[in-house]
């Protein structure tokens, strides 16, 4: 009988050691309320995840409840006592009223294999005079005057930047390929060549203003024309 008790005690001790030898996921807060924001503002928050166990914690997956929310980790394996920031961003464009977005963190913690985090708050309608960064990005375009600098200085379309035709190639690495780019000169001759060159270089939305600045002025006179 005594022998049986000793064996049982050893088994219990072994089970206790096994239970202790495991990773444990902890977080500084499971829910963050961002308060009130205007629709179109991106909300950011950082959760701090810590391994409070005594074995390495491996985070195998981080997913969110919708594509409007992103979550990023700098590393996915945490040694005992180690912590990592989980940066979460929620794009509120298109939302209104009370919202809640969930982040699911999957790890090898045997007790909490999926840690659930929550981002909550209220999204208010934007005013008529507001535009969101997302909308601006969608509407954004680049207007390029490829005439010589002296001609540009005399007059040019509002919002146009000056990149003389012979300098355009060196500017290509600085220009965004994913947006509409409109080029113009006096009559469209050089801007046609410039647009074709840019399209071959991967700027698929490059366009030449048909007829150039002369055609614009013929139709619209001085509308949107800046003259110092």
Residue frames as a rotation matrix with the C-alpha (Angstrom) as fourth column:
UNK 1
0.572 0.820 0.000 0.00
0.820 -0.572 0.000 0.00
0.000 0.000 -1.000 0.00
UNK 2
0.462 -0.492 -0.738 2.82
0.159 -0.773 0.615 2.34
-0.873 -0.401 -0.279 0.94
UNK 3
-0.596 -0.721 0.353 4.53
0.425 0.090 0.901 1.58
-0.681 0.687 0.253 -2.34
UNK 4
-0.090 0.683 0.725 1.37
0.986 -0.040 0.160 2.42
0.138 0.730 -0.670 -4.29
UNK 5
0.796 0.393 -0.460 1.09
0.506 -0.849 0.150 5.75
-0.332 -0.353 -0.875 -2.49
UNK 6
-0.019 -0.900 -0.435 4.71
0.111 -0.434 0.894 6.59
-0.994 -0.032 0.108 -3.32
UNK 7
-0.657 -0.191 0.730 4.18
0.696 0.221 0.684 5.75
-0.292 0.956 -0.013 -6.99
UNK 8
0.335 0.882 0.332 0.98
0.931 -0.364 0.025 7.83
0.143 0.301 -0.943 -7.08
UNK 9
0.647 -0.164 -0.745 2.80
0.278 -0.859 0.430 10.75
-0.710 -0.485 -0.510 -5.47
UNK 10
-0.461 -0.887 -0.001 5.59
0.240 -0.126 0.962 10.53
-0.854 0.443 0.272 -8.05
UNK 11
-0.376 0.426 0.823 3.01
0.926 0.130 0.356 10.48
0.045 0.895 -0.444 -10.85
UNK 12
0.697 0.695 -0.176 1.32
0.711 -0.702 0.043 13.58
-0.093 -0.155 -0.983 -9.44
UNK 13
0.262 -0.706 -0.658 4.67
0.107 -0.656 0.747 15.35
-0.959 -0.266 -0.097 -9.12
UNK 14
-0.668 -0.528 0.525 5.48
0.518 0.177 0.837 14.41
-0.535 0.831 0.155 -12.71
UNK 15
0.077 0.793 0.605 2.14
0.979 -0.176 0.105 15.73
0.190 0.584 -0.789 -13.90
UNK 16
0.754 0.177 -0.633 2.75
0.425 -0.866 0.263 18.95
-0.502 -0.467 -0.728 -11.98
UNK 17
-0.239 -0.927 -0.290 6.15
0.134 -0.328 0.935 19.39
-0.962 0.185 0.202 -13.63
UNK 18
-0.584 0.092 0.807 4.59
0.801 0.226 0.554 18.72
-0.132 0.970 -0.206 -17.04
UNK 19
0.492 0.864 0.106 1.86
0.870 -0.493 -0.015 21.29
0.039 0.099 -0.994 -16.38
UNK 20
0.536 -0.361 -0.763 4.44
0.169 -0.840 0.516 23.85
-0.827 -0.406 -0.390 -15.40
UNK 21
-0.530 -0.843 0.091 6.54
0.201 -0.021 0.979 23.18
-0.824 0.537 0.181 -18.48
UNK 22
0.032 0.610 0.792 4.36
0.989 0.093 -0.112 25.04
-0.141 0.787 -0.601 -20.97
UNK 23
-0.882 -0.262 0.391 4.11
0.354 -0.917 0.183 28.42
0.311 0.300 0.902 -22.67
UNK 24
-0.053 0.892 -0.448 1.45
0.916 -0.136 -0.379 30.85
-0.399 -0.430 -0.810 -21.49
UNK 25
-0.507 -0.070 0.859 0.18
0.630 -0.710 0.315 33.77
0.588 0.701 0.404 -23.55
UNK 26
0.009 0.479 -0.878 -0.73
0.851 -0.464 -0.245 36.97
-0.525 -0.745 -0.412 -21.72
UNK 27
-0.207 -0.011 0.978 -1.72
0.723 -0.675 0.145 40.43
0.659 0.738 0.148 -22.92
UNK 28
-0.958 -0.252 -0.138 -1.72
0.279 -0.695 -0.662 43.82
0.071 -0.673 0.736 -21.23
UNK 29
-0.421 0.896 -0.142 -5.39
-0.501 -0.359 -0.788 44.33
-0.757 -0.261 0.600 -22.18
UNK 30
-0.621 0.239 0.747 -7.87
0.563 0.799 0.212 42.26
-0.546 0.551 -0.631 -24.14
UNK 31
0.318 0.784 0.533 -10.03
0.947 -0.284 -0.149 45.19
0.035 0.553 -0.833 -25.24
UNK 32
-0.753 -0.530 -0.390 -9.27
0.517 -0.843 0.147 48.72
-0.406 -0.091 0.909 -26.40
UNK 33
0.429 0.900 0.074 -11.92
0.833 -0.362 -0.417 51.43
-0.349 0.241 -0.906 -26.80
UNK 34
-0.567 -0.711 0.416 -10.77
0.821 -0.525 0.223 54.12
0.059 0.468 0.882 -29.24
UNK 35
-0.519 0.420 -0.744 -13.65
0.232 -0.769 -0.596 56.44
-0.823 -0.482 0.301 -28.30
UNK 36
0.643 0.762 0.075 -15.16
0.354 -0.209 -0.912 58.54
-0.679 0.613 -0.404 -31.11
UNK 37
-0.596 -0.789 -0.147 -13.54
0.187 -0.314 0.931 59.17
-0.781 0.527 0.335 -34.48
UNK 38
0.204 0.611 -0.765 -14.72
-0.697 -0.458 -0.551 60.58
-0.687 0.646 0.332 -37.79
UNK 39
0.718 0.145 0.681 -15.26
0.267 0.846 -0.462 58.06
-0.643 0.513 0.568 -40.60
UNK 40
0.873 -0.467 0.140 -12.16
0.069 -0.166 -0.984 57.79
0.483 0.868 -0.113 -42.75
UNK 41
0.276 -0.785 0.555 -9.68
-0.930 -0.363 -0.051 58.14
0.242 -0.502 -0.830 -39.88
UNK 42
0.225 -0.290 -0.930 -7.48
0.003 0.955 -0.297 55.09
0.974 0.064 0.216 -39.32
UNK 43
0.735 0.081 0.673 -7.41
-0.661 -0.139 0.738 53.98
0.153 -0.987 -0.048 -35.68
UNK 44
0.079 -0.783 -0.617 -4.22
-0.174 0.599 -0.782 52.44
0.982 0.169 -0.089 -34.34
UNK 45
0.671 0.045 0.740 -3.45
-0.741 0.003 0.671 50.62
0.028 -0.999 0.035 -31.10
UNK 46
-0.202 -0.806 -0.556 -0.68
-0.540 0.565 -0.624 48.40
0.817 0.174 -0.550 -29.79
UNK 47
0.905 0.386 0.177 -1.41
-0.383 0.563 0.733 45.35
0.183 -0.731 0.657 -27.65
UNK 48
-0.144 -0.982 0.126 1.55
-0.947 0.100 -0.305 43.91
0.287 -0.163 -0.944 -25.73
UNK 49
0.830 0.387 -0.402 1.75
-0.324 0.921 0.218 40.11
0.454 -0.051 0.889 -25.77
UNK 50
-0.087 -0.856 0.510 3.98
-0.985 -0.003 -0.173 38.39
0.150 -0.518 -0.842 -23.20
UNK 51
0.205 0.045 -0.978 4.99
-0.074 0.997 0.030 34.79
0.976 0.066 0.208 -22.64
UNK 52
0.128 -0.086 0.988 4.48
-0.952 -0.291 0.098 34.25
0.279 -0.953 -0.119 -18.91
UNK 53
0.982 0.185 -0.043 5.10
-0.173 0.964 0.203 30.51
0.079 -0.192 0.978 -19.17
UNK 54
0.342 -0.908 0.241 8.37
-0.530 0.026 0.847 28.61
-0.776 -0.418 -0.473 -18.88
UNK 55
-0.152 -0.362 0.920 8.58
0.659 0.657 0.367 27.24
-0.737 0.662 0.138 -22.43
UNK 56
-0.945 -0.247 -0.214 8.87
0.019 -0.696 0.718 29.12
-0.327 0.674 0.663 -25.77
UNK 57
0.086 0.993 -0.078 5.59
0.171 -0.091 -0.981 30.56
-0.982 0.071 -0.178 -27.02
UNK 58
-0.897 -0.332 0.291 5.05
0.310 -0.007 0.951 30.18
-0.314 0.943 0.110 -30.76
UNK 59
-0.047 0.875 -0.483 2.40
-0.263 -0.477 -0.839 32.41
-0.964 0.087 0.252 -32.38
UNK 60
-0.571 -0.191 0.799 1.31
0.533 0.654 0.537 30.60
-0.625 0.732 -0.272 -35.51
UNK 61
-0.409 0.498 0.765 -1.35
0.777 -0.249 0.578 32.97
0.478 0.831 -0.285 -36.80
UNK 62
-0.641 0.342 -0.687 -2.88
0.249 -0.753 -0.608 36.41
-0.725 -0.562 0.398 -36.30
UNK 63
-0.664 0.481 0.573 -6.12
0.634 -0.045 0.772 37.12
0.397 0.876 -0.275 -38.12
UNK 64
-0.902 0.378 -0.207 -8.78
-0.208 -0.803 -0.559 39.83
-0.377 -0.461 0.803 -37.94
UNK 65
-0.263 0.911 0.318 -12.53
0.397 0.402 -0.825 39.83
-0.879 -0.091 -0.467 -38.33
UNK 66
0.830 0.528 0.179 -12.42
0.367 -0.276 -0.888 41.92
-0.419 0.803 -0.423 -41.53
UNK 67
0.214 -0.769 0.602 -10.08
0.951 0.023 -0.309 43.21
0.224 0.639 0.736 -44.21
UNK 68
0.622 0.084 0.778 -10.46
0.081 -0.996 0.043 46.74
0.779 0.036 -0.626 -42.82
UNK 69
0.825 -0.332 0.458 -8.32
-0.533 -0.184 0.826 45.73
-0.191 -0.925 -0.328 -39.83
UNK 70
0.479 -0.743 -0.467 -4.66
-0.080 0.493 -0.866 44.75
0.874 0.453 0.177 -39.98
UNK 71
0.901 -0.247 0.358 -2.39
-0.359 0.045 0.932 43.34
-0.246 -0.968 -0.048 -37.29
UNK 72
0.555 -0.780 -0.290 1.38
-0.183 0.226 -0.957 42.94
0.811 0.584 -0.017 -37.41
UNK 73
0.941 -0.333 0.054 3.95
0.049 0.293 0.955 41.22
-0.334 -0.896 0.292 -35.20
UNK 74
0.432 -0.866 -0.250 7.70
-0.901 -0.402 -0.165 41.86
0.042 0.297 -0.954 -35.25
UNK 75
-0.725 -0.639 -0.256 8.40
-0.611 0.769 -0.188 38.26
0.316 0.020 -0.948 -34.16
UNK 76
0.261 0.909 -0.325 6.38
-0.679 0.412 0.607 35.10
0.686 0.063 0.725 -33.62
UNK 77
0.336 -0.204 -0.920 8.48
0.530 0.848 0.005 33.13
0.779 -0.489 0.392 -31.10
UNK 78
0.359 -0.143 0.922 8.77
-0.638 -0.759 0.130 34.41
0.681 -0.635 -0.364 -27.54
UNK 79
-0.463 -0.567 -0.681 11.05
0.244 0.657 -0.713 32.94
0.852 -0.496 -0.166 -24.90
UNK 80
0.234 0.569 -0.788 9.80
0.919 0.134 0.370 32.84
0.316 -0.811 -0.492 -21.30
UNK 81
0.077 -0.113 -0.991 9.34
0.679 -0.722 0.135 36.37
-0.730 -0.683 0.021 -20.00
UNK 82
-0.884 -0.458 0.090 9.71
0.357 -0.538 0.763 37.90
-0.301 0.707 0.640 -23.48
UNK 83
0.117 0.939 -0.324 7.13
0.342 -0.344 -0.874 40.33
-0.932 -0.009 -0.361 -24.94
UNK 84
-0.798 -0.288 0.529 6.21
0.591 -0.201 0.782 41.63
-0.119 0.936 0.330 -28.38
UNK 85
-0.536 0.613 -0.580 4.04
-0.343 -0.786 -0.514 44.49
-0.771 -0.077 0.632 -29.63
UNK 86
-0.445 0.519 0.730 0.99
0.847 0.509 0.154 43.63
-0.291 0.687 -0.666 -31.73
UNK 87
-0.820 0.097 -0.563 0.23
-0.178 -0.980 0.090 46.73
-0.543 0.174 0.821 -33.81
UNK 88
-0.309 0.820 0.483 -3.40
0.867 0.451 -0.212 46.89
-0.392 0.353 -0.850 -34.93
UNK 89
-0.904 0.064 -0.423 -4.87
-0.204 -0.933 0.296 49.35
-0.375 0.354 0.857 -37.44
UNK 90
-0.229 0.911 0.342 -8.58
0.786 0.380 -0.487 49.77
-0.574 0.158 -0.804 -38.23
UNK 91
-0.987 -0.039 0.154 -9.63
0.135 -0.719 0.682 51.78
0.084 0.694 0.715 -41.31
UNK 92
-0.523 0.826 -0.211 -12.97
0.315 -0.042 -0.948 53.38
-0.792 -0.562 -0.238 -40.38
UNK 93
-0.785 0.228 -0.576 -13.84
-0.590 -0.560 0.582 54.47
-0.190 0.797 0.574 -43.95
UNK 94
-0.513 0.677 -0.528 -17.42
-0.326 0.415 0.849 53.42
0.794 0.608 0.007 -44.73
UNK 95
-0.482 0.316 -0.818 -18.39
0.755 0.624 -0.204 52.72
0.446 -0.715 -0.539 -41.11
UNK 96
-0.396 0.421 0.816 -20.91
-0.430 -0.870 0.240 54.48
0.812 -0.255 0.525 -38.89
UNK 97
0.662 0.696 0.280 -22.12
-0.527 0.166 0.833 54.06
0.533 -0.699 0.477 -35.31
UNK 98
0.359 -0.502 0.787 -20.75
-0.771 0.316 0.553 51.64
-0.526 -0.805 -0.274 -32.73
UNK 99
0.578 -0.252 -0.776 -18.29
-0.529 0.608 -0.592 49.13
0.621 0.753 0.218 -34.13
UNK 100
0.493 -0.481 0.725 -16.28
-0.595 0.422 0.684 46.21
-0.635 -0.769 -0.078 -32.81
UNK 101
0.550 -0.410 -0.728 -13.40
-0.615 0.390 -0.685 44.48
0.565 0.824 -0.038 -34.56
UNK 102
0.862 -0.134 0.489 -11.87
-0.298 0.646 0.703 41.24
-0.410 -0.751 0.517 -33.32
UNK 103
0.135 -0.888 -0.440 -8.29
-0.881 0.096 -0.463 40.04
0.453 0.450 -0.769 -33.52
UNK 104
0.970 0.188 0.156 -7.54
-0.236 0.890 0.391 36.33
-0.065 -0.416 0.907 -33.07
UNK 105
0.073 -0.997 -0.025 -4.05
-0.969 -0.065 -0.238 35.26
0.236 0.041 -0.971 -31.96
UNK 106
0.939 0.246 -0.240 -3.32
-0.224 0.968 0.115 31.54
0.261 -0.054 0.964 -32.33
UNK 107
0.005 -0.973 0.232 -0.41
-0.936 -0.086 -0.340 30.04
0.351 -0.216 -0.911 -30.40
UNK 108
-0.174 -0.171 -0.970 0.89
-0.020 0.985 -0.170 26.85
0.985 -0.010 -0.174 -28.78
UNK 109
-0.721 0.067 0.690 -0.43
-0.686 -0.213 -0.696 27.85
0.100 -0.975 0.200 -25.35
UNK 110
-0.840 0.382 -0.386 -2.30
0.296 0.918 0.264 24.67
0.455 0.107 -0.884 -24.31
UNK 111
-0.540 0.648 -0.537 -4.68
0.640 -0.099 -0.762 26.63
-0.547 -0.755 -0.361 -22.06
UNK 112
0.372 0.618 -0.693 -5.50
-0.052 -0.731 -0.680 29.49
-0.927 0.289 -0.240 -24.44
UNK 113
-0.232 -0.508 0.829 -4.80
0.760 0.437 0.480 28.26
-0.607 0.742 0.285 -27.98
UNK 114
-0.221 0.214 0.952 -6.69
0.746 -0.591 0.306 31.25
0.628 0.777 -0.029 -29.43
UNK 115
-0.549 -0.016 -0.836 -6.43
0.645 -0.644 -0.411 34.61
-0.532 -0.765 0.364 -27.67
UNK 116
0.105 0.697 0.709 -9.25
0.929 -0.323 0.181 37.00
0.355 0.640 -0.682 -28.59
UNK 117
-0.719 -0.345 -0.603 -8.68
0.520 -0.843 -0.138 40.77
-0.460 -0.413 0.786 -28.60
UNK 118
0.221 0.905 0.363 -11.27
0.973 -0.181 -0.141 43.44
-0.062 0.384 -0.921 -29.27
UNK 119
-0.922 -0.385 -0.043 -11.15
0.373 -0.912 0.170 46.93
-0.105 0.140 0.985 -30.74
UNK 120
0.011 1.000 0.029 -14.29
1.000 -0.011 -0.012 48.98
-0.012 0.029 -1.000 -30.07
UNK 121
-0.780 -0.209 -0.590 -15.54
0.293 -0.955 -0.050 52.52
-0.553 -0.212 0.806 -30.48
UNK 122
0.367 0.930 -0.025 -17.93
0.527 -0.230 -0.818 54.83
-0.766 0.287 -0.575 -32.29
UNK 123
-0.718 -0.540 0.440 -17.52
0.650 -0.291 0.703 56.10
-0.252 0.790 0.559 -35.84
UNK 124
0.074 0.722 -0.688 -19.18
0.234 -0.683 -0.692 59.41
-0.969 -0.110 -0.220 -36.69
UNK 125
0.618 0.216 0.756 -20.17
0.779 -0.036 -0.626 60.69
-0.108 0.976 -0.190 -40.11
UNK 126
-0.549 -0.828 -0.116 -17.65
0.769 -0.554 0.317 63.05
-0.327 0.085 0.941 -41.67
UNK 127
0.082 0.538 -0.839 -18.66
0.071 -0.843 -0.533 66.61
-0.994 -0.016 -0.108 -42.46
UNK 128
0.866 0.362 0.344 -19.42
0.357 0.033 -0.934 67.68
-0.349 0.932 -0.101 -46.02
UNK 129
0.788 -0.602 -0.130 -16.11
-0.595 -0.690 -0.412 69.55
0.159 0.402 -0.902 -46.16
UNK 130
0.121 -0.750 0.650 -14.04
-0.625 0.452 0.637 66.49
-0.772 -0.483 -0.414 -45.13
UNK 131
0.637 -0.016 -0.771 -12.34
-0.613 0.595 -0.519 63.98
0.467 0.803 0.369 -47.42
UNK 132
0.839 -0.316 0.442 -10.76
-0.149 0.648 0.747 60.80
-0.523 -0.693 0.497 -46.14
UNK 133
-0.145 -0.970 -0.194 -7.19
-0.705 -0.036 0.709 59.80
-0.695 0.239 -0.679 -46.93
UNK 134
-0.399 0.062 0.915 -8.62
0.375 0.921 0.102 56.71
-0.837 0.384 -0.391 -48.66
UNK 135
0.664 0.708 0.241 -10.78
0.549 -0.242 -0.800 58.86
-0.509 0.663 -0.549 -50.95
UNK 136
0.623 -0.511 -0.592 -7.90
-0.588 -0.805 0.077 61.22
-0.516 0.300 -0.802 -51.67
UNK 137
-0.427 -0.800 0.422 -5.71
-0.327 0.572 0.752 58.25
-0.843 0.183 -0.506 -52.55
UNK 138
-0.042 0.523 0.851 -8.42
0.697 0.626 -0.350 57.03
-0.716 0.579 -0.391 -54.93
UNK 139
0.870 0.490 0.059 -8.78
0.404 -0.638 -0.655 60.46
-0.284 0.593 -0.753 -56.58
UNK 140
0.347 -0.810 -0.473 -5.11
-0.111 -0.536 0.837 61.36
-0.931 -0.238 -0.276 -56.56
UNK 141
0.771 -0.225 0.596 -3.33
0.637 0.260 -0.726 62.19
0.008 0.939 0.344 -59.80
UNK 142
-0.040 -0.855 -0.517 -0.07
0.461 -0.475 0.749 63.85
-0.886 -0.208 0.413 -60.85
UNK 143
0.923 0.320 0.213 -0.08
0.350 -0.470 -0.810 66.70
-0.159 0.822 -0.546 -63.38
UNK 144
0.067 -0.993 -0.094 3.29
0.577 -0.038 0.816 67.24
-0.814 -0.109 0.570 -65.05
UNK 145
0.933 0.074 -0.352 4.26
-0.193 -0.722 -0.665 70.23
-0.303 0.688 -0.659 -67.20
UNK 146
0.447 -0.796 0.408 7.17
0.701 0.595 0.393 69.02
-0.555 0.111 0.824 -69.37
UNK 147
0.804 -0.161 0.572 7.94
0.331 -0.678 -0.656 72.40
0.493 0.717 -0.492 -70.93
UNK 148
-0.290 -0.955 0.059 11.17
0.538 -0.214 -0.815 74.28
0.791 -0.204 0.576 -70.12
UNK 149
-0.288 0.118 -0.950 11.28
0.947 -0.113 -0.302 75.90
-0.143 -0.987 -0.080 -66.69
UNK 150
-0.950 -0.113 -0.290 11.08
0.089 -0.992 0.095 79.42
-0.299 0.064 0.952 -68.14
UNK 151
-0.633 0.772 -0.059 7.80
-0.220 -0.106 0.970 78.67
0.743 0.626 0.237 -69.93
UNK 152
-0.107 0.562 -0.820 6.39
0.779 0.560 0.282 76.99
0.618 -0.609 -0.498 -66.82
UNK 153
-0.619 -0.225 -0.752 7.26
0.717 -0.552 -0.425 80.09
-0.319 -0.803 0.503 -64.79
UNK 154
-0.954 0.294 0.058 5.24
-0.223 -0.826 0.518 82.30
0.200 0.481 0.854 -67.13
UNK 155
-0.040 0.968 0.246 2.03
-0.998 -0.025 -0.064 80.27
-0.056 -0.248 0.967 -66.73
UNK 156
-0.872 -0.174 -0.457 0.94
-0.230 0.971 0.070 76.71
0.431 0.166 -0.887 -66.03
UNK 157
0.122 0.954 -0.275 -2.08
-0.096 0.288 0.953 74.69
0.988 -0.090 0.126 -64.95
UNK 158
0.183 0.021 0.983 -2.86
-0.944 -0.276 0.182 74.82
0.275 -0.961 -0.030 -61.24
UNK 159
0.700 0.070 0.710 -1.33
-0.485 0.777 0.401 71.89
-0.524 -0.625 0.578 -59.39
UNK 160
0.914 -0.390 -0.111 1.14
0.131 0.543 -0.830 71.05
0.384 0.744 0.547 -62.14
UNK 161
0.526 -0.847 -0.084 4.74
0.044 -0.071 0.996 70.31
-0.850 -0.528 0.000 -61.27
UNK 162
0.750 -0.303 -0.588 7.49
-0.661 -0.370 -0.652 71.15
-0.020 0.878 -0.478 -63.72
UNK 163
0.184 -0.731 0.657 9.69
0.074 0.676 0.733 68.33
-0.980 -0.086 0.178 -65.02
UNK 164
0.139 -0.177 -0.974 11.24
-0.888 -0.458 -0.044 69.38
-0.439 0.871 -0.221 -68.32
UNK 165
0.884 0.348 -0.311 11.09
-0.463 0.744 -0.482 66.69
0.064 0.570 0.819 -70.98
UNK 166
0.281 -0.860 -0.425 14.84
-0.312 0.337 -0.888 66.09
0.908 0.382 -0.174 -70.99
UNK 167
-0.630 -0.489 0.603 14.78
-0.711 0.050 -0.702 65.45
0.314 -0.871 -0.379 -67.22
UNK 168
0.331 0.934 0.136 11.75
-0.913 0.281 0.294 63.17
0.236 -0.222 0.946 -67.11
UNK 169
0.407 -0.212 -0.888 13.68
-0.078 0.961 -0.265 59.89
0.910 0.177 0.375 -67.29
UNK 170
-0.656 -0.748 -0.100 15.70
0.072 0.070 -0.995 60.72
0.752 -0.660 0.008 -64.18
UNK 171
-0.551 0.535 0.640 12.45
-0.826 -0.455 -0.331 61.44
0.114 -0.711 0.693 -62.31
UNK 172
0.028 0.667 -0.745 10.81
-0.500 0.654 0.567 58.09
0.865 0.357 0.352 -63.02
UNK 173
-0.492 -0.225 -0.841 12.04
0.465 0.749 -0.472 56.38
0.736 -0.623 -0.264 -59.80
UNK 174
-0.989 0.075 -0.124 10.41
0.063 -0.547 -0.835 59.18
-0.130 -0.834 0.536 -57.76
UNK 175
-0.508 0.845 -0.170 6.97
-0.840 -0.442 0.315 59.02
0.191 0.302 0.934 -59.43
UNK 176
-0.364 0.449 0.816 4.14
-0.434 0.693 -0.575 56.67
-0.824 -0.564 -0.057 -58.35
UNK 177
-0.980 -0.083 -0.182 3.28
-0.200 0.448 0.871 53.99
0.010 0.890 -0.455 -60.90
UNK 178
-0.692 0.722 -0.033 -0.19
0.717 0.680 -0.154 53.24
-0.089 -0.130 -0.988 -59.56
UNK 179
-0.008 0.719 -0.695 -1.84
0.391 -0.637 -0.664 56.64
-0.921 -0.277 -0.275 -60.06
UNK 180
0.682 0.336 0.650 -3.04
0.729 -0.239 -0.641 58.67
-0.060 0.911 -0.408 -63.03
UNK 181
-0.225 -0.779 -0.585 -0.25
0.426 -0.619 0.660 60.82
-0.877 -0.100 0.471 -64.45
UNK 182
0.758 0.502 0.416 -1.16
0.613 -0.331 -0.717 63.53
-0.223 0.799 -0.559 -66.95
UNK 183
-0.323 -0.923 -0.210 1.61
0.637 -0.376 0.672 65.16
-0.700 0.083 0.710 -68.97
UNK 184
0.776 0.557 0.298 1.36
0.587 -0.462 -0.665 68.25
-0.233 0.691 -0.685 -71.13
UNK 185
-0.559 -0.820 -0.122 3.44
0.680 -0.538 0.498 70.64
-0.474 0.195 0.858 -73.22
UNK 186
-0.706 0.286 -0.648 2.34
-0.390 -0.921 0.018 73.39
-0.591 0.265 0.762 -75.61
UNK 187
-0.138 0.649 -0.748 0.70
-0.990 -0.070 0.123 71.24
0.027 0.758 0.652 -78.27
UNK 188
0.677 0.463 0.572 0.90
-0.568 0.823 0.005 67.61
-0.469 -0.328 0.820 -77.13
UNK 189
0.637 -0.466 -0.615 3.79
-0.487 0.375 -0.789 66.59
0.598 0.801 0.012 -79.39
UNK 190
-0.453 -0.891 0.031 6.37
-0.539 0.246 -0.805 65.95
0.710 -0.381 -0.592 -76.67
UNK 191
-0.318 0.380 0.868 3.82
-0.889 0.200 -0.413 64.85
-0.330 -0.903 0.275 -74.08
UNK 192
0.773 0.547 -0.322 2.65
-0.631 0.716 -0.299 62.09
0.067 0.434 0.898 -76.45
UNK 193
0.197 -0.804 -0.561 6.22
-0.239 0.516 -0.823 60.77
0.951 0.296 -0.090 -76.63
UNK 194
-0.615 -0.446 0.650 6.64
-0.690 -0.096 -0.718 61.17
0.382 -0.890 -0.249 -72.87
UNK 195
0.208 0.793 0.573 3.44
-0.925 0.350 -0.148 59.24
-0.318 -0.500 0.806 -72.12
UNK 196
0.817 0.072 -0.573 4.44
-0.374 0.821 -0.431 56.38
0.439 0.566 0.698 -74.42
UNK 197
-0.204 -0.968 -0.145 7.88
-0.312 0.205 -0.928 56.24
0.928 -0.144 -0.344 -72.82
UNK 198
-0.528 0.034 0.848 6.37
-0.848 -0.065 -0.526 56.13
0.037 -0.997 0.063 -69.33
UNK 199
0.610 0.789 0.071 3.89
-0.785 0.615 -0.080 53.39
-0.107 -0.007 0.994 -70.27
UNK 200
0.529 -0.504 -0.683 6.78
-0.161 0.731 -0.664 51.23
0.833 0.461 0.305 -71.49
UNK 201
-0.559 -0.794 0.241 8.51
-0.333 -0.051 -0.942 51.92
0.760 -0.606 -0.236 -68.17
UNK 202
-0.679 0.327 -0.657 5.53
0.628 0.723 -0.288 50.53
0.381 -0.608 -0.696 -66.23
UNK 203
-0.814 0.448 -0.369 3.47
-0.089 -0.724 -0.684 53.68
-0.574 -0.524 0.629 -65.69
UNK 204
-0.724 0.502 0.473 0.32
0.687 0.585 0.431 52.15
-0.060 0.637 -0.769 -67.18
UNK 205
0.328 0.921 -0.212 -1.89
0.894 -0.375 -0.247 55.12
-0.307 -0.108 -0.946 -66.33
UNK 206
-0.538 -0.582 -0.609 0.32
0.297 -0.808 0.509 57.79
-0.789 0.094 0.608 -67.93
UNK 207
0.407 0.735 0.543 -1.66
0.855 -0.098 -0.509 60.08
-0.321 0.671 -0.668 -70.25
UNK 208
-0.811 -0.578 0.094 -0.87
0.564 -0.727 0.392 62.97
-0.158 0.371 0.915 -72.59
UNK 209
-0.070 0.784 -0.617 -3.17
0.204 -0.594 -0.778 66.01
-0.977 -0.180 -0.118 -72.62
UNK 210
0.002 0.142 0.990 -4.54
0.965 0.259 -0.039 66.03
-0.262 0.955 -0.137 -76.15
UNK 211
0.516 0.164 0.841 -3.52
0.595 -0.774 -0.214 69.24
0.616 0.611 -0.497 -77.87
UNK 212
-0.440 -0.829 -0.345 -1.52
0.803 -0.192 -0.564 70.36
0.401 -0.525 0.750 -74.87
UNK 213
-0.490 0.169 -0.855 -1.85
0.598 -0.648 -0.471 73.68
-0.634 -0.743 0.217 -73.09
UNK 214
-0.961 0.134 -0.243 -2.89
-0.264 -0.712 0.651 75.41
-0.086 0.690 0.719 -76.34
UNK 215
-0.526 0.807 -0.267 -5.99
0.202 0.424 0.883 73.23
0.826 0.411 -0.386 -76.64
UNK 216
-0.293 0.385 -0.875 -6.83
0.956 0.112 -0.271 73.73
-0.007 -0.916 -0.401 -72.98
UNK 217
-0.675 -0.033 -0.737 -6.69
0.227 -0.960 -0.165 77.51
-0.702 -0.279 0.655 -73.39
UNK 218
-0.924 0.373 -0.087 -8.69
-0.190 -0.251 0.949 77.37
0.332 0.893 0.303 -76.62
UNK 219
-0.246 0.870 -0.428 -11.55
0.487 0.493 0.721 75.61
0.838 -0.031 -0.545 -74.82
UNK 220
0.406 0.418 -0.813 -11.28
0.890 0.022 0.456 76.93
0.208 -0.908 -0.363 -71.26
UNK 221
0.642 -0.223 0.734 -9.35
-0.045 -0.966 -0.255 80.18
0.766 0.131 -0.630 -71.72
UNK 222
-0.314 -0.828 0.465 -7.59
-0.533 -0.252 -0.808 80.99
0.786 -0.502 -0.362 -68.40
UNK 223
0.719 0.634 0.285 -9.57
-0.608 0.375 0.700 78.52
0.337 -0.676 0.655 -66.28
UNK 224
0.928 -0.362 0.089 -7.22
0.203 0.690 0.695 76.81
-0.313 -0.627 0.713 -63.80
UNK 225
0.407 -0.828 0.386 -4.30
0.617 -0.062 -0.784 78.63
0.673 0.558 0.485 -65.38
UNK 226
0.684 -0.251 -0.685 -1.81
0.568 -0.406 0.716 80.05
-0.458 -0.879 -0.135 -62.90
UNK 227
0.347 -0.576 0.740 0.07
0.580 -0.489 -0.652 83.16
0.737 0.655 0.164 -63.96
UNK 228
-0.126 -0.458 -0.880 2.44
0.980 -0.194 -0.040 84.73
-0.152 -0.868 0.473 -61.40
